Amino acid sequence: MVIIDFLKSTKNEKLLEEIDLSLKKYFKTYTIYGFTKMGLFELSIKRRGESLRKKLKEKELIN
């Protein structure tokens, strides 16, 4: 889950369009939830590959 605060933006629709176009370039699976009543922008991106925890354990950076 990603949450972004755009600090009182008045161009929410344009932001939504630009974010959607950008996400399409890099991710196949994502969901845009839009702006909350508090003005925060929410989206989720499906994780690909192994978990970060597993990779850090393999490199012996964590136990």
Secondary structure, 3 states (H helix, E strand, C coil): CEEEECCCCCCHHHHHHHHHHHHHHHCCCEEEEEECCCCEEEEEECCCCCCHHHHHHHCCCCC
